[in-house]
Amino acid sequence: MLDVLGLVLDVIAQHHAQLAHVLEEAPLQLVCKVVAEVAAKRHRETTDIWKNLRRLAQTLNATRSGLWGDLS
């Protein structure tokens, strides 16, 4: 598990600008489809995926007109 976390953190660090740009600029329809696809493939609720994506967006300081706001 720690190996996977390390890999994820490395990817985020190496591709910070690209990830932030996608979170800010990708069409919302595309983001919704990706969330649904990831949830289906991982057998998770879409709300879990949205929460994780929101946390990533906040870490990358993405704002997207309030979409990535409060986690509560």
Number of C-alpha atoms within 10 A of each C-alpha: 6 7 8 9 10 11 12 12 12 12 12 17 12 11 12 13 12 11 18 21 14 13 23 18 12 12 10 13 9 10 16 12 11 13 18 18 14 14 17 12 8 10 9 12 13 16 12 12 18 18 15 13 16 20 17 17 21 16 12 17 13 22 15 16 8 8 13 20 14 10 10 4
